[in-house]
Amino acid sequence: MMFTGRGKQLTIFIGETDQYRHQALYMAIIEMLRREGCSGATATRGVAGFGASSLIHTAAILRLSFDQPLVIAVVDRPERIDRILAPLREMAPSALITVQEVEVVQSGAPFKEGLPDVKVSEVMKREVATVHPDSPITEVVELLLDKDFTAVPVVDEQGKVVGMVSDSDLLTRGGMNLTISLKRATDLDFVRELHNSLEDPNRKVSEVMTREVVTIAPDAILGRAAKLMVEKHLKRLPVVDSEGELVGILGRLDILNTIAAVHLPEWHPEVHPIGKQATVADVMTREVPRVHESATVEEIFELLVSSSHKRVVVVDDKQHVVGIVADSDLISRVSRESWPGITEILISKVPIARVSGEARKHIQRLRARSAKDFMTRDVITVRDKMPVASALALSAERRVKRMPVVNAEGELVGIVGRTEMMRALLA
């Protein structure tokens, strides 16, 4: 945790034997707090106490088998504490939960290689979704559609990693005709149609998986894992022990949450970066795919299929950001009848003039609508003067991969993504 000023303290009172999904409740809560990017949490065992049941619990030597009281304490930014209250109430409906405002007067965390000096094992997820080499690729599609990631480890009978199968593997070698992100934007019936349209649904994972897998050891420093991700253009790293057995998975978002936990300062536009600290302006792309809010659907498509950013920023007359349009926005905001034409254009990546006549018919039906009808209005932007570490932390906090960059006047001047920011942080 690297901030001072106003914060909130969350306190949770539970029993040591309380369970959540066959796991000790206090450990389930601690793991949830870590996943949500909290800067730290402490579980303390009480010497004696009683709760709503009025039963007295004690740590006396003759009564060690009794349910002893536990207290979990967290101090963090107000917005993060507010965000975790809902999942916490669901996990511990019978717990006493309190929140109070506090003043943080000092905090800090050691950094190494641009990241907190912690081991991969302290950040990784231990429960990993996997598939077997002999599993049908349909199992992978169903698994990825249900999760928030786009790649899954392949393990053999001994639990050793023998491959990775990703969204891109399914597209290039598995005969899938639409990305996972676009499938998620459609309804279940359409997903089933796409699922059934695989060239060969019975093909095995071993036929399409990537066999040369980049892994990381659990005792490796987090900075090393982050560098591997940047160098190899990866978003997930299987964590394996000395025998090659899978013991966890480390995602890019896990690293970003760690950054957010220890390096999300209360940045202010008047604060100048210290020393040679990189700013967003140093790493952003200045050529931004942008359209006016009155732009036609044809203009949006032309930019979406020609840009690597996979999104178009929508601006007003003053070049202020008013929205953003991703391919999934188009899918989710048109009728089902228009999906085939839209997906054909997005998949083929060709200009409107070169798409099939059937696809053009679907586009013509949308001509009366403009960019403001398709855009997402709540856009997270960053200032060009913001330190890269702060922008990365904000990216994790708000769950956004790319953010428009604005200057002091609020004008759009660039766009920045997680990869270039992580590269700068690790330089």
N, C-alpha and C positions, 0 to 999 in steps of 0.2 A: 504494500500500500504506500503510494507516494503522493499524498495530498494532505493539506492542513485546512482547517476551517470547519464549516458546518458539516456534520455527518449524522448517521443514525446508528444506534446500537440495537440489535435484535437479540432477544434472549428467549430460549425455548426450554421449557421444563418438561422432561419425560422420565420414564422409568428405564432402567438398564435392560430389562427383559422385553421391552416393547419391540414388536416386529413390523417390518414392512416388506411384503413379498418375499418371505422366507429369509430375510436378512435383518440383522440388528438395526432397529430404527435409527439409532444415533449414527451408525456408519452410513446408512442410506442418505441421511440428511447431510452429513459431511460431504459425501460424494456429489450430491446434487448441488451444494453450495460451490464446490470446486468447478463443476461443469458450467455453472452460471457465471463464472469469472470473479467470484468473491475474493477479496484480498487475503482472507484467512478466517479460520473458525477454530474455536477451542471447546472441546467437550470435557467437562469437569464432573467427577463422581462426588456426590454428596456424602457426608459422614452420617447424617441422619435427617429425616424429614417425613412429612406426610402430605398427601394430596387430597383430591376430592373424595377418595374412599375412606379417609380418616385413619387408614392403617399406617402405623409408624414403621418406617423402614430404617434400618441402621446397619452400619458396617461393623458392629460388634462381632468379636471372633466367633461367638456361638450362633450368630444369625447370618453368616455370610451367604447362605443360600437364598435369602430374601431379596426381593426386587429393590435395589438401591436407587435413589434419585440421581438423575443426570441433568446437567445444565449445559446447553450449547450457547455460546456467545459469539456474536459477529459484529464488527464495526466496519461500516463501509459508507459509500456515497448514498445519499437519500434515494436517488432514482433506482439504484441497484437493489437496495433493501425493499423498496416498494414492489419491484418486479418479481421478487422471489416469494412474496407472501402467499400468492395464490397456489403455486405448487406445494409450498410448505404446508398450508392448511389441508390440502388433499392428502398429503403423506401422513400427517399427524393430526387427525381430526379431534383427538381427545387431549392434545397437549395444551399447556398454558403458554401462550406466546405474547410477548410484550415488545413494544418498540418505543424508544425514547430518543430525543434529539441530544447529540453530544457535540462538544467542541474538540476537534483533533488538533493538538498543539505540536505534535511531532510524530513523524513516521518515516520509514525508509526501508529499502531492500537492496541487497547487494546485486550488482549487475556484472555480467561477464559476456563478452562477445555480443553486446547490444541487447541481451536478454537476461532475465533473472537467473542467478547462479543456482539452478535446480536441476535435478536429474529427470530424464524422460519418465521414469517409473512414478514420479510424483505428479505427473500431468496426464499421462496416458489413460485411456479407458480400458478397463480390464474385461468387460463383457463385450465380446466381439462377434458380430454376425459373420458367418463364414459359409462357404459352399465347398462341395467335394468335386474333384476332377470329373467324376462320372455323373454329376448332377446335370439335368437338362438346362439349357440356357433360359428356358422359360422361368425356372426357379430364380435365376438371377434378376430377370426383369421384374418379377413380382416383389422380390426383396428390395430392390432399389427404389421401386415406386412407393414403397411403404416407409422409406427412410429419408434422411436429409443429406445423404451422401451419394456419390456416383461411382464408387469402386468398392470391391469387396475381396478379401483374401481368399485364396483357394488352399485348403489344407488336406493332407492325406490322413490315413487311419491313425497315424502316430501323432497327429496334431502339428506336423511340420509344414511350413509354408512352401508350396510348390508353384505358386503363381498368383497373379492378381487379374481380376476381370473387371473391366470398367465400362462406362457408357461408350467411350470411343471404341473399345474392343468389339462391343455389340454392333456398333454402326459399321465398322470397317470389315470385320470378319464374321459377325454373327447374323448378318442379313436384316438387322433392325432398321426401319426406315424413318425413325423419328427419335430425337434426343429424349432422355429421361425427363428433363425439365419441361419440355413441351407436353410430354405425356401427362405429367402431373397437373398441367393447366387444364386438362380436359376432364370430362366426366367418366365414370367407370365403364359405361357401355362402349364409348369410343376407345378407351384403353384396351378393352377386350378385343375389339376389332383389330387394333394395331398389334396386339399380342398374337392374335391368330394369323396376322399377315407376315410373320417371320418366315424367311425363306424355308427354313426347316426347324420347326419348334422342338424337334427331338434331338437336335445336335447337342453334344456334350460340352461342358465347360472347358474340358481339356483341349478342345478343338479351336477355341477362340481366345483363351486366356493369354496374358503376357507371362512368359516363363522367367525372364530375367527380372527378378524382383529386388528392389532396393529396400533393405531392412535396417533397423537400428536396434542397438542393445538397450536394455532397460536402465543400465547405469551410465549411459552416455549423457553428456551435458546437453541441455535443451538447445543451446546455440548451434551445436553440431547438427542436430536434427533439422533445425530451421534452414541451415545452409544447404543441406542435402535436398530439401524440398525446393529451394530456389534454383539450385544448380540443375536438378533433374526435372524441373517443372512438374512436381508432384503435389497432391493435396492431402495424401494419406500415407503413412509409413507403418507397416506391420512391425511390431516390437517382438523380437525373438530372443530366447535365451541362448546359452552356449551350445545347446544341442540342436538349435534351429527350430525349436517348438514355439508356437505362437503364445505369447503371454499378454498381449495387449495391442492396442492400435492408437496411433498418434495422428490426429488430424490438424490441418492448418488452423482451424478455428480453436482448437485446444491451446495452441501456441498464442494465438491472438488474445484469447481470454486471459492467459497468464500475463501478457503485456498489459492488458486493460486493468488487471488486478493490482499491478504494482506501478504502472506508469500512465495514469490518466490524470494529469495535473489540471487544475482549474485554469485552463489557458485563457488568456485575455488578449485581444488584438493589440493592445498597447505594450504587451510584454515582448521583449526582443529575445531571440534565441541566444543561448549561452555558447560561446566559442564557435566551433565549426558544426554545430548541430544542424543536420539537414532539415530543410523545410519542404512542404508540399510542392512549392514552386520549382524546387530543384529536380523533382522526379515526375511531375505531371506531364501528360500529353497535351500539347496546346491545340492540336487539330481535333476539335470536338464535333462529332456528328450532331448537328442541331437543326431544329426546325422552329418556325414560329407557331404559336398556338392555333393559328388558322390554317396551317398546312394541310394538304390533302393526304389521303391514305397512300396514294402513289408515291408522294415525296417521302413518307415515312418508310415504305418498303425499300425504296432505292437506297436509303442510307443504312437500313438494317442489313441488307444483303451484301453491302460493300464495306461495312465497318467490322473490325475485329472486336469492338467493344460490346456488340450484341444488344445495344440500347441506343436510343436517341434522346437527347436532352431537348426539352421544350422551353422556349423563352418567349417573353413578351416584347413589346416595342422598345423597352429600355435594356434589353438583353439580360433581364433578371430571370432566374430559373423559376418556372411555374409548374414543371412536371417532368416526368421521364417516361419513355415508352420502351418496354422490352418485348421480345417476341411473345413471351407468355401473356403479356397484357393484351395483345391483339387476339390471341386465341380465346382468352377468358371473357372478352367483351364483345364478341360477335356471336351470331347464331350458329348452331350446330351445322346448318347447311353450308356455311361458308368455310368450315374447317378444312375440307379437302383442298380447296384452292389456295388458302393461306399457307397451309403446311407444305404444299408443293413448291411455292415460291421460297419459303424459308429454308427448305431442304436443298433445293437446286442452287440457291445463291446466284441466280441470274437476274439481269434487269427485267423490269416488268414487260418491256417490249418483246422479250424473247420467251416468255412463258407460254404455256399452251392456251388455246382459245378458251377452254373450260375454266382454267384458273382466272383468266381475265374477266370472265363473266362474274365470278364471285367478287372480284375487286370492284367492278362497276356497281354492284349493289351497295357498296360502302361509300360511294363517292360523295354522298350528301353529308358524310360525317368528317370531322376534322380532328387534328391532333388532340385537342382538349377533351374529345369524347373517349379517347383510348388511353390517355396518360394516367399514371399514378401521381396524385397531387402532393402527397406528403414525401418530399424529397429531402434526404440528408445531404447537405452540402458542407464543404470545408473551406476555410480561408487559405489563400495562397501562402500566407505567412506562418501558418500553423506548423509546429514541429512534426516530423514524420511519425515519431513515436505516439504523439497524441492523436494523430489522424488514424493510425493503425488501431489504437485502442478504441476510438470511436467506431471504427468499422466493425470491430468485434461486439461492442456494446449494442449497436443498432442492427447487427446482422446484415450488413450491406457489403457487397464485394467491390463495387465501383462507386465513386462519389464525384459529382460535379464540383469543380473548384471555382470559387468566386473571389473577386478582389474586394477592397475596402468599400467600393460603391455598390457592391452586390452584383456586379456584372460577371457573366460567365467567361472564364479565361482558360479553362482546361478541364481535364478529367483525370482521375487517379485511381489505380487499382491496388489490390493487396500485394501482388507479386513485386511490383516496382518499389513499393514502400518497404517490404521486408528486405529486399536486396539492399536498399539504402541503409536500413537500420543495422544490417549485418556487415556492412562494408568496413 
